[in-house]
Amino acid sequence: MTAHSFHLLLWIMSACALFVFIALYFVKAGYGMFRTSSWGRAIDNRWAWMWMEMPVFVVMLVLWWQSGVGLTWPTFLFLLLFELHYFQRSFIFPFMITGKSKMPLAIMFMGVVFNVLNGVMQAGGLFYFPETDYAAEGWKYLLRPQAMTGLIVFFAGLAINWHSDHVIRHLRKPGDTAHYLPEKGFYRYVTSANYFGELVEWTGFALLTASPAAWVFVWWTFANLVPRANAIHRRYRQEFGEKVGQRKRIIPFIY
């Protein structure tokens, strides 16, 4: 891949995210509380999440190895942070899921395609076609105000995301299939606190790396999660009414 084709990929992915953002306000992705038989064959949620998220972990690792960047700082730190998220998302999070929910294979395969492309984007932006000469600054790059801010925002988002997932997992007792309104942590402010955490996390990563590819990922995260958060908010309004209160959808006090 050349630098020209890489930047073309970023533009194409950005345009696709716009299409997804609009489409998801009209079509609910059929997993979780919105799964229906119309999405076709489904498999156990745990295995679906693992197979869907694992490709980006592997692609990023392989492309880093082939790039020859090695343990050079701060690039190696960027890799570790990215892989930290996806190691948890691929190999820990799926097997902490409770219940017997399923995910349509169609959703899983769409996730696989995106994650492979995202792995190529992020590896390209960090290892092959970086806009910043990371190696020239080394660890001193991390002293930049933008980088320090990004690192703090990344871990704040990671903590919100993990804690919010913990809250959801413990809403039900074993054998219970009822729906409950999550109310702890950032769920006091938004009905999709886990999505808010993920959006904050990747915004922090983009600030830290100053990579256009990372900002495209932020845009994709926004385009995918904001319409989903809107649909969840509407469902909660239908089920729990005034109990939802003044909580926003995904961004506290704003939306």
N, C-alpha and C positions, 0 to 999 in steps of 0.2 A: 504494500500500500504506500502510495506517495503522500506527501503533505497535502497536495491539492485534493486527492480523493478522500483523505481523512476529513478535511474541512467541509467537503461536499457532504460526507456522511453526517456531520453535525447539523448542517442545514436541513437535510432530509429528515433526520430524526426530530428536529425541532418542529418541522411542518407536520409530521405525523402526530406529534404530541398535541398540537392544536386540534387536529381532527378527533383524536381520542377525547380530549377535554369536552368538546361540543357533543360528541356522540354519547358520552356517558351520562349526560343530563337527560337523555331520552331512552337509553337502554341500560338497565341495571346488570352489571356483571354478575353472572349466576353462581356465586359462591357465598358461603356463610349464610346469613339470614335470607338472602335473596336467591338461593339455589332452587331451581325448578327442573322438572324432567325434560323441558324443552331444550335444555343445553346438552342433552344426550348422556352417554355413559359417564359414570362418575366412579372415582376410586377413593379409598380412605384418605381423609384430609391430611393425616400425618405424612404418608408417603408422597402425596401430591405436593405438599409444601417442600419436602426435601428435594424431590426431583426437579421442581420448578426453580428453586433458589440455588441449588448446587452448581449449575453451569457457570454462573458469573464468578463464583469462588474459584473454580478450576481454571477458567479462561484467564482471569486476572493473574493467577499464579504462574501459569504456563507462559504467558506473554511477558511477564516480568523476568522470568528465568531466561527466555530467549533474547531479551533486550540487552543483556549484559550490564545493566545498571547495578546489579548486585546490592551490596549493603550501603551504598552511598546515601548519606543524609542530605536533605530531609526526605528524599524520594522513598527510601525504605520505610520511613515512618508512615508516609501516606498509604503505602501498601498494607502495612500492619493494621492501620485504622480501618481501611476498607474491608480487609479480610476478617477483622474482629467482628464487624457487623454481620457479614455473610456466613462466618463460621457459626455464630449463634443462630442466625436465621435458617441455615441449612441443616445443622446437625443437633441443635439443642431445642430451639423453639418448637419444631414439629412434634417432638416426642414429649412435650409438656402439654400439648393440646388435650383437653378432656372431652368426653362425649364421643359420639359415633357419627359425626358429620362427615360429609363427602364433598369432593371437589370434581366438577366435570373435567374430563380429559381435555376438552377444547380450551378451557381456561388455563389448565396447566401448560399445554403446549404453547399457548400465546405468551405465557410467562417465560417459558424456556427461550423462545425466540428473542423476546426483549432482553432477557438477562445475558444472552450470548452477545447481542449487539452492544449492550451497555458495557460488558467486559472489554470489548474491542475499543469502545469510545474512551473509557477511563484509562485503559492501558496506553492507548495512543496519546492521550493528553498528558500523561505523566511520564511515560518511558520513551516514547518514540518521537513525538512532535510537541514537546513542552513549549509554552509561550515564555516561560521563565527559565533562566539558566540556574536550576536548583544547585547543581554541583559546584558552581562557582562560589556560592555563598555558604554551602554546607549547613551546619547546624545553626549558623548565625541567621539564616533565613527565618528561623522560628522566633527571632527577636523582633521581627517586623510587627507593628501594631495589628495589622490585618491578620497576620498568621496567628498571633497570640489570641486575638478575638475569636478567630475561626476554631481554634483548638478548644477553647472554653465552650463555645456554642455547640460544637460537635458532641462533646461529652454530656452537656446539659440535655441535648436532644436524645442522645442514647439512653440516658437515665430515665427521661420521661417516657420514652417508648417502651423500655423494659418494664418499668413500674406499671404502666398502663396495661400492658399484656398480663402482668401478674394480677391486677385487679379483675380483669375479665375472666381469667382462669378460675378465680375463686368466687365468682358470683353464684355458682350452683353447687349444691351438695351432690355426691355420687347418686346417680339414678334420676336426678331432677332434670326435667326437660323444659321447664318454664322459662320465660324471658324476664330479665331483670334490668333495671336501669342502673348502670355503673355510676357511683357517686363519690368515689375516693380519688385523691390526687388531683390531677388536672381535669378529671371528669366533673369536677365542681364548676368548671368554666366552659367546657366544650363536651359535646357528646361523642367525639372521636379523638380522644386524647392520645391514643396510640398513633394515629395518623399525624397529629400535630407534632409529636415527638420525632417522628421520622422526617417530617418536613424540616424541622429545626436542625436535626442531625446533618442532613445533606447540605443544608445552607451553610452550616459551619464548615463542612468539608470543602465546599466551593470557596469560601472565604480563605480557608487555610491554604489551599493549593493554588488559588488564582488561575485555575484551569478552565478554559471555555467548555471543555467536555463535562466538567463537574457541574457547571451552571446549566448545561443542557439536561443533565440528570435531575437537577433541582426542578426545572421546568416540567420534566416528565413526571416527577413525583407529585408536583402540584396538579398537573393535568389529570392524573390517575386518581388521586386521593380526594381532592376537593369535591368533585361530583359524587363520589362514593359517600363522603361525609354528609353531603346534602341529603342523599337518599336515606341514610341511617337516621339523620335528624328527623326527617319526615315520618319515618316508621316509629320512632320513639314518641313523637307527638301524637300519632294515632293510638299507640298502645298505652301511653302513660299520661297524656294530656298535660294538665297544668303542672304536674310533678317535674316536668323538664325545666320549668321556670324560665329564667333569662339566659340559660346556657346557649352559647353559639354552636356552630357546627364543628369548626376545626381550628379557627384562630381566635383565641380568647379576646372578648370584647369587640371584635371586628366582624367576623363572619362565622 
